[in-house]
Amino acid sequence: MTADPRAALTSLVAALERHLEVASSRRDPDDPAVVSAAEELTDAFFDYDEALFEATRVTTPLDGPYDEDDDDDEDDDEDDFDDDEVDEDDLDDDEDIEGDEIEGELEPQPTPGDVSR
């Protein structure tokens, strides 16, 4: 990692240019050269973000590259909540309706052979 944000920025720009060059000359996103350029770009981005933060205590407004698996993990966490902490996002729209507000509620129907009704 480069401790100087300016040097890290120069490396990031070079990695962006390399990625564009490789991506423009290949048709397959899984081509080893494309994958390698993407990995170098990812490393350069995180190096720049870290150098910037260390020097200024400011981060970039970008999340940075991430794996699709990381995105799935975030989705799983969104639905987790403590029983004591319920907010609007945790409720389904149906849960906001009181039972007496639902029009046309069905009465329980007798089962065949049930003569108790």
Backbone as CSV, one residue per row, in Angstrom:
resi,resn,N_x,N_y,N_z,CA_x,CA_y,CA_z,C_x,C_y,C_z
1,MET,0.827,-1.175,0.000,0.000,0.000,0.000,0.878,1.247,0.000
2,THR,0.432,2.255,-0.710,1.130,3.529,-0.774,0.554,4.455,0.293
3,ALA,1.422,5.020,1.137,0.943,5.886,2.210,0.575,7.278,1.697
4,ASP,1.107,7.663,0.541,0.854,8.980,-0.024,-0.391,8.925,-0.906
5,PRO,-1.439,9.685,-0.573,-2.658,9.622,-1.372,-2.443,10.028,-2.833
6,ARG,-1.540,10.957,-3.097,-1.290,11.383,-4.469,-0.682,10.233,-5.273
7,ALA,0.268,9.520,-4.698,0.874,8.374,-5.388,-0.152,7.251,-5.566
8,ALA,-0.992,7.058,-4.553,-2.036,6.026,-4.651,-3.046,6.396,-5.724
9,LEU,-3.345,7.689,-5.865,-4.257,8.148,-6.913,-3.654,7.900,-8.295
10,THR,-2.376,8.159,-8.443,-1.692,7.900,-9.714,-1.769,6.413,-10.063
11,SER,-1.572,5.553,-9.075,-1.675,4.103,-9.296,-3.105,3.698,-9.650
12,LEU,-4.083,4.338,-9.020,-5.487,4.041,-9.309,-5.833,4.433,-10.744
13,VAL,-5.404,5.591,-11.175,-5.675,6.025,-12.546,-5.014,5.077,-13.536
14,ALA,-3.784,4.659,-13.257,-3.094,3.709,-14.139,-3.845,2.378,-14.190
15,ALA,-4.361,1.935,-13.059,-5.131,0.680,-13.017,-6.444,0.819,-13.791
16,LEU,-7.080,1.972,-13.694,-8.298,2.223,-14.478,-7.997,2.179,-15.979
17,GLU,-6.915,2.817,-16.381,-6.538,2.820,-17.796,-6.221,1.411,-18.280
18,ARG,-5.500,0.652,-17.475,-5.162,-0.732,-17.839,-6.439,-1.558,-17.973
19,HIS,-7.355,-1.401,-17.044,-8.607,-2.155,-17.078,-9.394,-1.818,-18.341
20,LEU,-9.479,-0.546,-18.684,-10.168,-0.136,-19.901,-9.507,-0.731,-21.136
21,GLU,-8.185,-0.683,-21.177,-7.440,-1.233,-22.313,-7.721,-2.728,-22.482
22,VAL,-7.644,-3.477,-21.402,-7.859,-4.928,-21.468,-9.318,-5.240,-21.786
23,ALA,-10.246,-4.551,-21.120,-11.674,-4.814,-21.340,-12.075,-4.493,-22.778
24,SER,-11.465,-3.467,-23.356,-11.799,-3.080,-24.726,-11.276,-4.069,-25.758
25,SER,-10.230,-4.798,-25.421,-9.639,-5.724,-26.384,-10.091,-7.168,-26.192
26,ARG,-10.932,-7.431,-25.224,-11.401,-8.793,-24.958,-12.915,-8.837,-25.067
27,ARG,-13.440,-10.008,-25.347,-14.894,-10.187,-25.423,-15.437,-10.972,-24.240
28,ASP,-14.583,-11.678,-23.543,-15.013,-12.549,-22.448,-14.651,-11.913,-21.105
29,PRO,-15.645,-11.620,-20.262,-15.333,-11.019,-18.961,-14.539,-11.952,-18.044
30,ASP,-14.523,-13.247,-18.365,-13.764,-14.209,-17.561,-12.365,-14.450,-18.116
31,ASP,-11.997,-13.726,-19.153,-10.650,-13.825,-19.719,-9.640,-13.530,-18.600
32,PRO,-8.588,-14.333,-18.480,-7.607,-14.124,-17.398,-7.021,-12.710,-17.346
33,ALA,-6.837,-12.082,-18.496,-6.292,-10.722,-18.501,-7.297,-9.726,-17.923
34,VAL,-8.577,-9.936,-18.217,-9.617,-9.059,-17.679,-9.728,-9.254,-16.165
35,VAL,-9.714,-10.493,-15.739,-9.794,-10.793,-14.304,-8.605,-10.187,-13.568
36,SER,-7.421,-10.324,-14.130,-6.223,-9.772,-13.505,-6.288,-8.250,-13.419
37,ALA,-6.715,-7.611,-14.502,-6.835,-6.151,-14.501,-7.876,-5.690,-13.485
38,ALA,-8.965,-6.445,-13.357,-10.006,-6.100,-12.376,-9.472,-6.231,-10.957
39,GLU,-8.698,-7.266,-10.698,-8.120,-7.449,-9.363,-7.133,-6.333,-9.034
40,GLU,-6.323,-5.949,-10.025,-5.378,-4.846,-9.821,-6.127,-3.541,-9.566
41,LEU,-7.209,-3.334,-10.284,-8.029,-2.134,-10.085,-8.633,-2.116,-8.682
42,THR,-9.132,-3.245,-8.249,-9.699,-3.350,-6.902,-8.652,-3.019,-5.846
43,ASP,-7.471,-3.613,-5.982,-6.395,-3.341,-5.029,-6.010,-1.865,-5.031
44,ALA,-5.904,-1.281,-6.235,-5.520,0.130,-6.343,-6.582,1.031,-5.715
45,PHE,-7.852,0.674,-5.902,-8.917,1.471,-5.299,-8.817,1.451,-3.779
46,PHE,-8.681,0.263,-3.198,-8.623,0.168,-1.745,-7.353,0.819,-1.192
47,ASP,-6.240,0.719,-1.932,-5.012,1.401,-1.500,-5.224,2.910,-1.461
48,TYR,-5.866,3.440,-2.497,-6.130,4.875,-2.541,-7.078,5.293,-1.411
49,ASP,-8.136,4.540,-1.233,-9.115,4.869,-0.197,-8.463,4.875,1.182
50,GLU,-7.624,3.887,1.433,-6.950,3.803,2.732,-5.928,4.926,2.899
51,ALA,-5.144,5.210,1.844,-4.154,6.292,1.924,-4.838,7.638,2.141
52,LEU,-5.940,7.848,1.447,-6.695,9.093,1.607,-7.198,9.233,3.036
53,PHE,-7.747,8.146,3.577,-8.273,8.186,4.937,-7.161,8.433,5.954
54,GLU,-6.039,7.739,5.785,-4.924,7.906,6.735,-4.402,9.341,6.727
55,ALA,-4.388,9.970,5.562,-3.841,11.323,5.460,-4.839,12.406,5.845
56,THR,-6.134,12.149,5.596,-7.111,13.231,5.759,-8.297,12.904,6.652
57,ARG,-8.449,11.629,7.000,-9.629,11.144,7.735,-10.908,11.293,6.907
58,VAL,-10.756,11.343,5.590,-11.866,11.418,4.648,-11.835,10.146,3.805
59,THR,-13.008,9.612,3.520,-13.082,8.441,2.635,-13.712,8.841,1.310
60,THR,-13.553,7.991,0.335,-14.207,8.238,-0.947,-15.703,7.986,-0.777
61,PRO,-16.521,8.588,-1.618,-17.967,8.370,-1.508,-18.412,7.082,-2.196
62,LEU,-17.468,6.204,-2.500,-17.768,4.963,-3.215,-17.650,3.776,-2.268
63,ASP,-18.456,2.759,-2.526,-18.365,1.539,-1.727,-17.181,0.691,-2.141
64,GLY,-16.762,0.841,-3.363,-15.659,0.044,-3.860,-16.159,-1.252,-4.443
65,PRO,-15.294,-1.907,-5.147,-15.672,-3.189,-5.749,-15.969,-4.215,-4.650
66,TYR,-16.894,-5.081,-4.922,-17.227,-6.121,-3.968,-17.674,-7.358,-4.728
67,ASP,-17.623,-8.481,-4.053,-18.086,-9.727,-4.649,-19.596,-9.797,-4.560
68,GLU,-20.208,-10.534,-5.469,-21.656,-10.723,-5.417,-22.055,-11.403,-4.117
69,ASP,-21.194,-12.283,-3.595,-21.481,-12.964,-2.336,-21.576,-11.979,-1.189
70,ASP,-20.734,-10.913,-1.216,-20.790,-9.902,-0.169,-22.137,-9.208,-0.170
71,ASP,-22.685,-8.949,-1.364,-23.986,-8.295,-1.490,-25.079,-9.167,-0.898
72,ASP,-24.992,-10.486,-1.119,-25.978,-11.399,-0.564,-25.954,-11.377,0.957
73,ASP,-24.756,-11.275,1.549,-24.645,-11.233,2.999,-25.324,-9.996,3.565
74,GLU,-25.196,-8.858,2.861,-25.833,-7.639,3.332,-27.347,-7.774,3.308
75,ASP,-27.885,-8.429,2.284,-29.323,-8.610,2.192,-29.835,-9.445,3.357
76,ASP,-29.056,-10.454,3.764,-29.473,-11.299,4.869,-29.555,-10.500,6.168
77,ASP,-28.621,-9.568,6.360,-28.583,-8.791,7.589,-29.745,-7.811,7.693
78,GLU,-30.278,-7.360,6.558,-31.341,-6.365,6.582,-32.612,-6.896,7.241
79,ASP,-32.843,-8.193,7.158,-34.062,-8.765,7.711,-33.917,-9.137,9.182
80,ASP,-32.696,-9.091,9.707,-32.473,-9.449,11.097,-32.857,-8.275,11.992
81,PHE,-33.580,-8.567,13.064,-33.890,-7.546,14.034,-34.220,-8.214,15.348
82,ASP,-34.026,-7.457,16.427,-34.385,-7.951,17.752,-35.881,-7.802,17.932
83,ASP,-36.469,-8.680,18.755,-37.903,-8.586,19.013,-38.273,-7.249,19.645
84,ASP,-37.340,-6.650,20.389,-37.607,-5.382,21.055,-37.511,-4.187,20.111
85,GLU,-36.831,-4.381,18.984,-36.591,-3.263,18.068,-37.297,-3.532,16.739
86,VAL,-38.492,-3.027,16.586,-39.247,-3.193,15.356,-39.492,-1.811,14.780
87,ASP,-39.126,-1.650,13.515,-39.435,-0.391,12.856,-40.265,-0.673,11.604
88,GLU,-40.645,0.378,10.873,-41.528,0.210,9.720,-40.959,-0.724,8.667
89,ASP,-39.639,-0.695,8.482,-39.026,-1.540,7.466,-39.145,-3.017,7.796
90,ASP,-39.293,-3.344,9.069,-39.394,-4.742,9.479,-40.794,-5.309,9.290
91,LEU,-41.779,-4.450,9.059,-43.159,-4.894,8.946,-43.569,-5.049,7.493
92,ASP,-44.333,-6.066,7.220,-44.958,-6.191,5.903,-46.155,-5.257,5.871
93,ASP,-46.572,-4.859,4.685,-47.729,-3.976,4.572,-48.973,-4.597,5.183
94,ASP,-49.113,-5.906,5.076,-50.287,-6.601,5.602,-50.358,-6.520,7.121
95,GLU,-49.205,-6.417,7.781,-49.197,-6.393,9.236,-49.679,-5.064,9.804
96,ASP,-49.724,-4.027,8.968,-50.163,-2.716,9.420,-51.681,-2.609,9.501
97,ILE,-52.429,-3.578,8.986,-53.884,-3.532,8.923,-54.450,-4.293,10.116
98,GLU,-55.343,-3.651,10.822,-56.011,-4.317,11.931,-57.015,-5.314,11.380
99,GLY,-57.334,-6.351,12.126,-58.252,-7.406,11.674,-59.614,-6.891,11.283
100,ASP,-60.151,-5.880,12.017,-61.482,-5.389,11.703,-61.502,-4.449,10.499
101,GLU,-60.326,-4.086,9.975,-60.247,-3.216,8.811,-60.290,-3.997,7.503
102,ILE,-60.150,-5.301,7.571,-60.115,-6.113,6.360,-61.541,-6.398,5.929
103,GLU,-61.863,-5.953,4.721,-63.215,-6.181,4.215,-63.355,-7.612,3.721
104,GLY,-64.552,-8.163,3.928,-64.853,-9.478,3.383,-64.080,-10.609,4.029
105,GLU,-63.777,-10.487,5.321,-63.096,-11.589,5.982,-63.973,-12.822,5.906
106,LEU,-63.353,-13.944,5.672,-64.092,-15.191,5.539,-64.308,-15.826,6.899
107,GLU,-65.488,-16.340,7.074,-65.790,-17.103,8.278,-65.268,-18.513,8.072
108,PRO,-64.886,-19.184,9.162,-64.433,-20.556,9.008,-65.576,-21.415,8.428
109,GLN,-65.254,-22.225,7.470,-66.247,-23.082,6.824,-66.233,-24.457,7.476
110,PRO,-67.418,-25.047,7.661,-67.452,-26.384,8.242,-66.805,-27.394,7.290
111,THR,-66.187,-28.370,7.890,-65.619,-29.433,7.070,-66.718,-30.431,6.728
112,PRO,-66.609,-31.124,5.624,-67.633,-32.105,5.261,-67.865,-33.118,6.389
113,GLY,-69.102,-33.363,6.676,-69.455,-34.311,7.728,-69.534,-33.671,9.112
114,ASP,-69.194,-32.375,9.224,-69.246,-31.675,10.507,-70.682,-31.162,10.684
115,VAL,-71.385,-31.660,11.679,-72.781,-31.290,11.892,-72.926,-30.332,13.073
116,SER,-71.831,-29.827,13.606,-71.903,-28.977,14.783,-72.439,-27.586,14.441
117,ARG,-72.542,-27.193,13.211,-73.025,-25.863,12.852,-74.444,-25.940,12.568
